[in-house]
Amino acid sequence: MSDIEITLPDGSKQPAAAGTSAIEVARRISPRLADAAIVARVNGELYDLTRPIESDATVQILTAKDREALEVYRHSTAHLLAAAVLELYPETKLGIGPPIDNGFYYDFDRATPFTPEDLEKIEQKMWEIQKRHLPYERIYTKKDDGLRKYGDAWMKCELITERAGEVFSEYTLGPHFIDFCRGPHVPDTSKIKAFKLLSIAGAYWKGDEHNKQLQRIYGTAFFTPKELEEYLKQVEEAKKRDHRKLGRELDLFSIQELAGPGLIFFHPKGGMIRKLLEDWMRDQYLRRGYSLVYTPHVARFDLWKTSGHANFYAGNMFSRMELDDAEYQLKPMNCPFHILIYKDRQHSYRDLPVRLGELGTVYRYERSGVLAGLFRVRGFTQDDAHIFCTPEQIEDEVVACLQFAVDTLTTYGFHQYEAELSTWDGGASGKYDGTPDQWQVGENALRRATERLNIKAKVVPDEAAFYGPKIDMKLVDAIGRPWQLSTVQFDFTLPRRFELEYIGEDGKAHQPVMVHRALYGSIERFFGILIEHYAGAFPVWLAPVQAIVLPITDRQTEYARGVRKTLEEAGIRAAIDDRSEKVNLKIREAQMQKIPYMLVVGDREQQNGQVAVRNRKHGDQGAQSLDAFLDGIRQLIETKAVSE
């Protein structure tokens, strides 16, 4: 066998025989590395540790420290799940089983529904297989042979027909399991140390409700039992904080079946919180040099042809409607409307930047199977703004947008966040608009802006918007979950499509560049995140009811009503529970409604002109004068404190 050269991450080189595997390379470096190895990166491609390397290559051994290794580990655990299902229920047909953000799933076609008891059996069988140290063996099959072999396994045949080359890879795991799969995988089942099956759900084949419904088993896997235990605790905490559950219990919002899925109804308490979110954002617009605008909900379809959304975004748009003069379209975006406002009059370079802001409601088609409470909806309101500026101003404007995003996060109590810079694919796919020079200018401007604010941004290739690169800000909530929130997007395409101009210092017409910017992302989704972050116990300044007055007996009812009136006149959102019920019941119900302050009044408080203050978190705070209570609660509201 001829010699090849292996280049390691530190630049050192090793001679090796052709056909050497990555695990052999790892053993030469150190036995400890070989033991920790999960998968390898060979010339930029992920490889099984046992896959032969036939020519000169750069080789990196990935371990539990690497995110890609975790994805491979979870993918292998999904195969372990499928192998267990086939051993227990051999009539089952296999769909797909990819890794996902927090684990993995596998789709199955089986006449009998899986039950929670089945999950326990399947998980037990997975551990039995794990102990056998079965290898994940990669084999190669000709396409025609594969189609014959899979026979009535209709999903696999469909995937092979659509995706396989003339020769494709499969993976086996024991005598019963074989799967059309690109891999890679861990070497054998003994590498899988910690996993848990979580739930069963329905899922349409390929996510299309017109296709057959399958059974999807969700699970998660981690490198160590400790990591798994921590995650399961987080899952349990997340269930308690589920915004759909709390939304019902706290009477914040609903989704009405008669109106249709994905459309949100804000109830009075939720409406108050929404008002506070919107008021804060509009105030910030005005303080930061934005002009407020309002635009329609529909427009002629021709507008979306001009903007490019008709081509690049058609799958997310609702069906068009016929009106007297033309076809009309519910807007999926606000940007073309803001462009029309900019274009309505001529601008000088002295006018720029022009910053237009709107809380505009948009409508996007989402399949019913992916709708999820406030997080995935069909109609939602974006805190949308578009900035028109000169090329020289773009970097400063992006810096200001990013600072605005950070200020938004910290105002609402989020102090941990991550950033991602999404770039294009160099034009390879044809799905992006613009020239390489324009993309380079945009990506460089965004990169420099993050550097100026000392924001570390992870580069994510091929995830840009069709019209330009973008920066996404991801907050981390109270239980450690990341949420994609604010986005700042560079756009050189729409100004060209709409022939936007400004008159420069030279007296000639020039094309402005444009920044798209949304900080809440959408009111609905941000509201859902807030519910879960605070477990429904909103900070005092956001709480729909900030204080409730609780008379102990009917003798204090009039005094309690006077206290409530004083609170309301002072700008405090107050309520009263003057039912003829025991005060402990009233306290318990107010506590369940997560009202920040309960003001209990009995004979003593009435005689002394006081209130007995009870905090939802800290309990009894003692008797206070009403003025003293007002001073304290006003301080919390004015400073937007996130804890009492």
VOGU-3710 file (C-alpha; in Angstrom, 3 decimals, decimal comma):
1> msdieitlpd> 0,000/0,000/0,000  1,354/3,404/-0,919  2,115/6,003/1,715  -0,041/9,057/2,303  0,490/12,153/4,434  -1,779/13,081/7,342  -1,807/16,749/8,418  -2,986/17,366/11,979  -4,688/20,533/13,305  -1,413/21,876/14,738
11> gskqpaaagt> 0,175/21,684/11,278  2,342/18,654/12,030  2,445/15,878/9,450  2,522/12,102/9,765  3,228/9,469/7,094  0,656/6,693/6,936  -0,361/3,802/4,748  -3,269/4,351/2,376  -6,387/2,951/4,025  -5,372/4,143/7,489
21> saievarris> -8,401/5,085/9,595  -8,872/8,119/11,826  -8,983/5,950/14,935  -5,509/4,661/14,058  -4,318/8,261/13,706  -5,835/9,014/17,134  -4,074/6,031/18,732  -0,729/7,279/17,443  -1,341/10,661/19,042  -2,451/9,238/22,408
31> prladaaiva> -4,514/6,348/23,794  -6,580/8,892/25,751  -7,547/10,726/22,558  -8,467/7,439/20,872  -10,698/6,535/23,813  -12,414/9,946/23,722  -12,829/10,047/19,926  -16,364/10,178/18,545  -15,894/11,027/14,860  -13,268/12,593/12,582
41> rvngelydlt> -13,156/15,519/10,201  -11,168/14,542/7,091  -10,517/17,295/4,534  -13,488/19,142/6,036  -15,868/16,165/5,773  -17,115/14,152/8,753  -15,856/10,557/8,671  -16,517/7,426/10,684  -13,474/6,743/12,831  -13,055/3,388/11,052
51> rpiesdatvq> -13,499/4,681/7,495  -10,306/4,289/5,397  -8,398/7,414/4,362  -7,058/6,741/0,879  -5,084/9,890/0,033  -3,297/12,845/1,631  -5,640/14,503/4,107  -6,024/16,948/6,965  -7,459/15,056/9,919  -9,073/16,340/13,106
61> iltakdreal> -10,328/14,008/15,823  -13,597/15,232/17,346  -14,506/14,449/20,951  -17,267/15,346/23,382  -15,971/18,915/23,356  -17,146/19,400/19,765  -20,739/20,257/18,841  -20,580/18,207/15,640  -19,564/15,174/17,670  -22,740/15,514/19,745
71> evyrhstahl> -24,854/15,595/16,571  -23,213/12,389/15,329  -23,670/10,806/18,773  -27,379/11,671/18,764  -27,818/10,451/15,192  -26,280/7,146/16,258  -28,672/7,003/19,219  -31,583/7,488/16,800  -30,338/4,407/14,902  -30,146/2,554/18,228
81> laaavlelyp> -33,795/3,490/18,830  -34,824/2,199/15,396  -32,906/-1,053/15,904  -34,715/-1,579/19,223  -38,117/-0,926/17,632  -37,422/-3,471/14,885  -36,397/-6,120/17,409  -39,604/-5,579/19,382  -41,986/-4,782/16,526  -40,498/-6,224/13,307
91> etklgigppi> -43,499/-5,244/11,183  -42,633/-1,537/11,648  -41,417/0,449/8,645  -38,727/3,083/9,122  -38,850/6,742/8,159  -36,040/9,129/9,058  -34,162/9,663/12,310  -32,080/12,847/12,439  -30,406/14,641/15,331  -32,140/17,854/16,416
101> dngfyydfdr> -31,225/20,725/18,727  -31,888/18,916/21,992  -31,793/15,278/20,970  -33,159/13,191/18,134  -36,305/11,586/16,776  -37,254/8,712/14,525  -40,406/8,382/12,420  -42,162/5,010/12,177  -45,026/3,617/10,107  -46,850/1,127/12,323
111> atpftpedle> -50,535/0,193/12,383  -50,665/-0,046/16,191  -50,045/3,213/18,072  -47,082/3,311/20,416  -47,974/3,774/24,086  -45,993/5,189/27,030  -45,537/1,582/28,171  -44,023/0,794/24,757  -41,498/3,609/25,263  -40,297/1,937/28,449
121> kieqkmweiq> -39,884/-1,401/26,630  -38,077/0,249/23,720  -35,695/2,110/26,013  -34,928/-1,108/27,906  -34,243/-2,860/24,598  -31,933/0,014/23,573  -29,838/-0,593/26,702  -29,723/-4,309/25,915  -28,403/-3,555/22,422  -25,981/-0,970/23,795
131> krhlpyeriy> -24,376/-3,623/25,992  -23,725/-5,848/22,952  -21,084/-3,409/21,620  -22,598/-3,704/18,136  -20,651/-1,859/15,433  -22,176/0,780/13,161  -21,004/-0,716/9,871  -20,976/1,349/6,691  -21,667/-0,552/3,474  -22,135/0,565/-0,120
141> tkkddglrky> -25,045/-0,508/-2,294  -26,005/0,066/-5,918  -29,200/2,024/-6,315  -31,115/-0,710/-8,163  -30,031/-3,331/-5,636  -31,087/-1,072/-2,785  -34,565/-0,523/-4,194  -35,029/-4,287/-4,560  -33,674/-4,965/-1,079  -35,972/-2,514/0,703
151> gdawmkceli> -39,005/-3,888/-1,115  -42,174/-2,660/0,622  -40,274/-0,293/2,941  -41,920/2,531/1,032  -40,307/5,480/2,795  -36,779/4,176/2,277  -37,485/3,425/-1,387  -38,839/6,918/-1,862  -35,757/8,470/-0,254  -33,383/6,300/-2,285
161> teragevfse> -35,203/7,226/-5,484  -34,984/10,934/-4,673  -31,586/11,270/-3,014  -29,305/8,338/-3,702  -26,588/8,278/-6,304  -25,837/5,218/-8,390  -24,009/3,879/-5,328  -25,093/4,949/-1,858  -24,093/4,285/1,741  -26,061/2,311/4,318
171> ytlgphfidf> -25,443/1,522/7,968  -26,167/-1,721/9,743  -26,611/-2,266/13,474  -26,975/-5,900/14,395  -28,884/-8,490/12,346  -32,220/-6,662/12,052  -31,360/-3,051/11,278  -30,108/-1,540/8,035  -30,738/2,026/6,947  -30,068/4,218/3,927
181> crgphvpdts> -27,908/6,878/5,592  -24,989/9,142/4,735  -23,580/8,927/8,277  -21,192/9,180/9,933  -21,743/7,331/13,198  -19,919/6,376/16,369  -17,856/3,159/16,094  -20,156/0,955/18,191  -23,035/1,088/20,667  -20,770/1,046/23,723
191> kikafkllsi> -19,924/4,693/22,972  -23,493/5,694/23,830  -23,571/6,301/27,581  -26,689/8,349/28,377  -30,051/8,627/26,633  -33,757/8,907/27,386  -36,907/8,526/25,292  -39,184/11,482/25,914  -42,453/11,401/24,009  -44,572/10,165/21,105
201> agaywkgdeh> -46,164/12,485/18,553  -47,826/12,350/15,176  -45,826/13,578/12,187  -46,669/13,713/8,507  -44,178/12,165/6,123  -41,864/14,953/4,915  -43,875/17,444/7,006  -46,680/17,543/4,428  -50,204/17,126/5,807  -51,237/15,567/2,497
211> nkqlqriygt> -48,914/12,634/3,194  -49,407/9,698/5,533  -49,234/10,399/9,237  -46,444/8,558/11,037  -45,542/8,024/14,683  -42,560/10,022/15,867  -40,600/9,034/18,954  -38,534/11,829/20,472  -35,505/11,234/22,643  -32,373/12,903/23,857
221> afftpkelee> -28,797/11,784/24,410  -25,754/13,230/26,136  -22,189/12,133/26,605  -22,587/11,654/30,370  -25,420/10,679/32,742  -24,856/13,938/34,626  -25,518/16,023/31,497  -28,627/13,966/30,794  -29,909/14,433/34,340  -29,402/18,205/34,129
231> ylkqveeakk> -31,239/18,337/30,830  -34,174/16,271/32,126  -34,493/18,645/35,063  -34,573/21,514/32,576  -37,300/19,718/30,602  -39,409/19,310/33,740  -38,936/22,965/34,587  -39,858/23,911/31,022  -43,127/21,974/31,332  -44,030/24,049/34,393
241> rdhrklgrel> -43,226/27,214/32,447  -45,005/26,225/29,205  -46,520/29,472/27,929  -49,580/27,659/26,546  -50,399/26,233/29,986  -49,681/29,509/31,811  -51,517/31,487/29,137  -54,704/29,615/30,016  -54,165/29,672/33,787  -53,384/33,405/33,859
251> dlfsiqelag> -56,007/34,258/31,209  -53,504/35,977/28,917  -54,344/34,730/25,419  -56,132/32,027/23,460  -56,287/30,415/20,027  -59,879/30,047/18,891  -60,792/26,964/16,855  -63,591/28,772/15,036  -61,193/31,498/13,884  -58,431/29,099/12,859
261> pgliffhpkg> -55,022/27,844/14,044  -52,013/30,115/14,382  -54,082/33,256/15,070  -53,695/34,772/18,541  -56,409/36,408/20,668  -54,963/38,579/23,442  -57,254/38,692/26,479  -57,421/41,822/28,696  -54,450/40,857/30,889  -52,366/39,791/27,910
271> gmirklledw> -53,508/42,901/26,069  -52,159/45,077/28,883  -48,748/43,398/28,727  -48,734/43,745/24,941  -49,519/47,458/25,280  -46,547/47,893/27,622  -44,249/46,088/25,179  -45,433/48,230/22,295  -45,314/51,496/24,250  -41,725/50,835/25,347
281> mrdqylrrgy> -40,617/50,074/21,818  -42,333/53,103/20,267  -40,823/55,368/22,926  -37,409/53,946/22,109  -37,980/54,544/18,399  -38,573/58,229/19,016  -35,626/58,590/21,400  -33,277/56,943/18,897  -34,188/58,980/15,832  -36,808/56,765/14,181
291> slvytphvar> -40,019/58,035/12,607  -43,205/56,073/13,281  -45,177/54,844/10,282  -48,284/52,702/9,749  -48,921/50,645/6,632  -51,735/48,463/5,173  -52,155/44,732/5,672  -52,541/43,914/1,967  -51,144/45,142/-1,328  -51,295/44,297/-4,993
301> fdlwktsgha> -49,330/41,191/-5,858  -47,254/43,292/-8,263  -45,540/44,846/-5,235  -44,246/41,422/-4,177  -43,028/40,746/-7,709  -40,996/43,937/-7,576  -39,585/43,138/-4,123  -38,666/39,589/-5,130  -40,760/37,945/-2,425  -42,997/36,406/-5,090
311> nfyagnmfsr> -40,010/34,317/-6,213  -37,861/33,939/-3,106  -40,596/33,700/-0,455  -43,607/32,235/-2,261  -43,863/29,150/-0,032  -44,449/31,331/3,046  -47,149/33,531/1,519  -50,899/33,020/1,741  -52,917/32,513/-1,422  -53,680/35,611/-3,407
321> melddaeyql> -57,140/37,193/-3,460  -58,959/38,656/-6,456  -60,290/42,187/-6,068  -61,815/44,521/-8,632  -58,628/45,928/-10,088  -55,952/43,286/-9,471  -54,695/40,355/-7,423  -53,888/41,262/-3,813  -51,653/39,594/-1,236  -51,631/39,628/2,568
331> kpmncpfhil> -48,252/41,055/3,500  -45,614/38,618/4,788  -43,166/41,510/5,281  -43,295/45,220/6,074  -40,163/46,218/4,147  -41,740/46,944/0,715  -44,244/49,274/2,385  -41,501/51,257/4,113  -39,639/51,429/0,822  -42,684/52,982/-0,828
341> iykdrqhsyr> -42,826/55,623/1,924  -39,138/56,436/1,379  -39,658/56,592/-2,376  -42,645/58,919/-2,102  -40,379/61,972/-2,090  -36,861/62,888/-3,142  -34,107/62,707/-0,505  -30,814/64,520/-0,186  -27,735/63,024/1,425  -28,421/65,523/4,226
351> dlpvrlgelg> -31,704/63,675/5,016  -29,962/60,358/5,518  -30,145/58,166/7,447  -33,940/57,843/7,246  -35,174/55,446/9,941  -38,768/54,211/9,619  -40,252/52,097/12,415  -43,563/50,264/12,713  -45,199/47,596/14,803  -46,657/45,997/11,708
361> tvyryersgv> -48,780/42,862/11,536  -47,774/40,323/8,873  -49,183/36,995/7,723  -47,164/33,942/6,772  -48,306/30,494/5,797  -47,160/27,832/8,230  -48,222/24,188/8,053  -50,644/23,284/10,827  -48,259/20,617/12,123  -45,560/23,154/13,014
371> laglfrvrgf> -47,767/25,741/14,720  -46,859/26,042/18,409  -48,680/28,458/20,700  -47,150/31,915/20,464  -43,861/30,615/19,087  -45,018/29,613/15,586  -48,094/31,431/14,284  -49,673/32,586/11,028  -50,371/36,191/11,963  -47,973/38,213/14,089
381> tqddahifct> -46,741/41,729/14,749  -43,104/42,645/14,179  -41,326/45,606/15,718  -40,022/46,306/12,252  -37,738/49,128/11,206  -35,888/49,946/8,012  -32,990/52,331/7,738  -32,009/53,984/4,462  -28,492/55,351/4,486  -25,347/56,028/2,484
391> peqiedevva> -22,674/53,300/2,183  -20,470/55,395/4,497  -23,154/55,369/7,214  -23,952/51,659/7,146  -21,479/50,477/9,757  -22,502/53,090/12,333  -26,163/52,248/11,749  -25,538/48,532/12,300  -23,622/49,338/15,499  -26,572/51,425/16,721
401> clqfavdtlt> -28,998/48,597/15,886  -26,914/46,042/17,751  -26,656/48,336/20,772  -30,438/48,820/20,625  -30,799/45,007/20,597  -28,568/44,617/23,660  -30,466/47,392/25,467  -33,748/45,629/24,678  -32,515/42,342/26,098  -31,199/43,861/29,311
411> tygfhqyeae> -34,363/45,924/29,855  -36,401/42,731/29,962  -33,972/40,908/32,236  -31,909/38,917/29,735  -28,212/39,303/30,447  -26,871/36,310/28,533  -26,964/36,257/24,770  -25,209/34,825/21,741  -24,760/36,277/18,255  -24,600/34,646/14,820
421> lstwdggasg> -23,427/36,210/11,556  -25,208/34,499/8,645  -23,448/34,632/5,287  -24,256/33,412/1,790  -22,934/30,401/-0,148  -20,859/32,411/-2,604  -23,631/32,269/-5,190  -23,432/28,490/-5,708  -27,141/27,779/-5,178  -28,648/30,739/-7,005
431> kydgtpdqwq> -31,002/31,403/-4,086  -29,331/34,692/-3,133  -29,552/38,031/-4,895  -26,691/40,497/-5,367  -23,078/40,443/-6,541  -20,035/39,021/-4,742  -18,721/42,563/-4,176  -21,983/43,607/-2,526  -21,988/40,541/-0,290  -18,415/41,195/0,747
441> vgenalrrat> -19,228/44,813/1,632  -22,271/43,720/3,658  -20,568/40,877/5,507  -17,542/43,037/6,334  -19,747/45,843/7,677  -21,617/43,458/9,964  -18,409/41,818/11,137  -16,772/45,152/11,983  -19,899/46,279/13,833  -19,772/43,239/16,135
451> erlnikakvv> -16,076/43,858/16,750  -16,713/47,481/17,731  -19,187/46,354/20,405  -17,029/43,401/21,500  -19,812/41,002/20,527  -18,515/37,568/19,586  -20,485/36,407/16,564  -20,393/32,839/15,306  -20,276/32,712/11,490  -23,055/30,548/10,024
461> pdeaafygpk> -22,533/29,936/6,283  -25,470/29,746/3,863  -28,088/31,068/6,314  -28,389/34,669/5,107  -31,582/36,328/3,881  -31,918/36,242/0,104  -31,172/39,966/-0,096  -28,143/40,168/2,199  -26,195/38,947/5,264  -27,607/39,268/8,771
471> idmklvdaig> -26,777/39,137/12,476  -29,099/37,237/14,811  -29,055/37,722/18,573  -30,020/34,736/20,730  -30,975/35,322/24,336  -30,509/32,716/27,068  -33,497/32,417/29,408  -33,794/31,674/33,128  -33,357/27,926/32,679  -30,527/28,112/30,155
481> rpwqlstvqf> -32,402/27,775/26,860  -31,317/29,869/23,858  -33,971/31,724/21,844  -33,405/33,453/18,513  -34,682/36,991/18,946  -33,278/40,171/17,410  -32,079/40,334/13,824  -30,171/43,009/11,910  -30,002/42,490/8,153  -28,004/44,256/5,452
491> dftlprrfel> -29,810/44,812/2,146  -28,395/46,021/-1,158  -31,045/44,259/-3,256  -34,368/45,942/-2,506  -32,984/49,478/-3,046  -31,951/48,338/-6,514  -35,230/46,576/-7,253  -37,245/49,654/-6,279  -34,778/52,091/-7,913  -34,300/54,067/-4,692
501> eyigedgkah> -32,203/57,212/-4,851  -30,787/60,080/-2,888  -29,030/63,168/-4,212  -25,388/63,178/-3,144  -23,007/66,053/-2,464  -22,056/65,938/-6,140  -25,630/66,735/-7,146  -26,052/63,305/-8,750  -28,448/60,475/-7,905  -27,025/57,603/-5,847
511> qpvmvhraly> -28,536/54,360/-4,557  -28,896/54,082/-0,756  -28,237/50,911/1,173  -30,770/49,533/3,600  -30,849/47,872/7,021  -33,745/45,665/8,158  -34,059/45,442/11,922  -36,436/43,665/14,338  -35,590/43,426/18,042  -38,510/41,636/19,689
521> gsierffgil> -38,679/39,548/16,519  -42,427/39,431/16,930  -44,623/40,595/19,784  -46,264/37,181/20,014  -43,081/35,140/20,209  -41,372/37,575/22,569  -44,445/37,518/24,811  -44,259/33,708/24,910  -40,559/33,838/25,783  -41,278/36,306/28,598
531> iehyagafpv> -44,009/34,059/30,006  -41,620/31,106/30,148  -38,603/33,115/31,327  -40,539/34,517/34,289  -42,800/31,451/34,706  -45,733/33,870/34,402  -44,524/35,997/37,348  -43,810/39,138/35,333  -41,716/41,948/36,811  -43,856/44,548/38,563
541> wlapvqaivl> -43,605/47,026/35,676  -44,977/44,406/33,247  -47,509/42,673/35,526  -51,087/43,167/34,255  -52,250/43,518/37,877  -49,547/44,996/40,098  -51,385/44,887/43,426  -54,616/43,408/44,730  -56,437/44,605/47,846  -57,827/41,847/50,080
551> pitdrqteya> -60,282/42,860/52,850  -60,411/40,257/55,633  -64,131/40,788/56,340  -66,994/42,786/54,896  -66,302/45,491/57,513  -63,189/46,567/55,581  -64,772/46,543/52,097  -65,247/50,296/51,783  -61,767/51,006/53,129  -60,336/48,427/50,690
561> rgvrktleea> -62,136/50,107/47,792  -60,656/53,427/48,839  -57,169/51,868/48,875  -57,721/50,534/45,386  -58,873/53,940/44,152  -55,778/55,613/45,639  -53,555/53,050/43,916  -55,247/53,574/40,560  -54,997/57,363/40,866  -51,274/56,876/41,472
571> giraaiddrs> -50,985/54,912/38,213  -50,828/51,454/39,779  -52,783/48,662/38,074  -54,839/47,476/41,030  -57,668/45,040/41,705  -59,789/44,108/44,707  -61,151/40,780/45,894  -64,082/41,748/48,062  -65,827/38,388/48,012  -67,100/37,030/51,299
581> ekvnlkirea> -64,414/34,354/51,377  -61,667/33,568/53,858  -58,639/35,760/53,352  -56,318/32,740/53,091  -58,276/31,569/50,047  -57,990/35,047/48,509  -54,245/35,087/49,143  -53,823/31,632/47,622  -55,761/32,589/44,477  -53,847/35,863/44,110
591> qmqkipymlv> -50,623/33,900/44,530  -51,705/31,499/41,766  -52,404/34,488/39,525  -48,816/35,608/40,289  -49,866/39,123/41,334  -46,749/40,848/42,731  -48,341/42,440/45,804  -51,295/41,493/48,009  -52,479/44,245/50,338  -54,413/42,678/53,201
601> vgdreqqngq> -56,629/45,020/55,220  -58,309/44,184/58,512  -59,635/46,252/61,399  -56,129/47,278/62,562  -55,027/48,418/59,087  -58,287/50,315/58,641  -57,879/52,084/61,990  -54,225/52,992/61,297  -54,660/53,894/57,639  -52,269/51,126/56,613
611> vavrnrkhgd> -52,036/47,986/54,482  -50,443/44,652/55,397  -48,129/43,996/52,455  -47,560/40,493/51,162  -45,125/39,820/48,309  -45,723/36,850/45,978  -42,096/35,741/46,335  -40,981/36,877/49,794  -44,241/36,525/51,714  -45,334/38,822/54,562
621> qgaqsldafl> -43,645/42,246/54,470  -45,487/43,748/57,464  -47,845/46,708/57,789  -47,012/49,922/55,910  -48,614/53,245/55,257  -50,083/53,446/51,778  -47,634/56,232/50,914  -44,675/54,051/51,892  -45,992/51,202/49,765  -46,507/53,550/46,811
631> dgirqlietk> -42,965/54,885/47,112  -41,569/51,346/46,984  -43,652/50,045/44,110  -43,094/53,217/42,054  -39,342/52,714/42,396  -39,642/49,189/41,036  -41,787/50,354/38,118  -39,672/53,377/37,187  -36,411/51,398/37,220  -38,044/48,441/35,436
641> avse> -36,641/46,158/38,115  -36,850/42,481/37,245  -37,139/41,347/40,871  -39,030/42,717/43,842
//
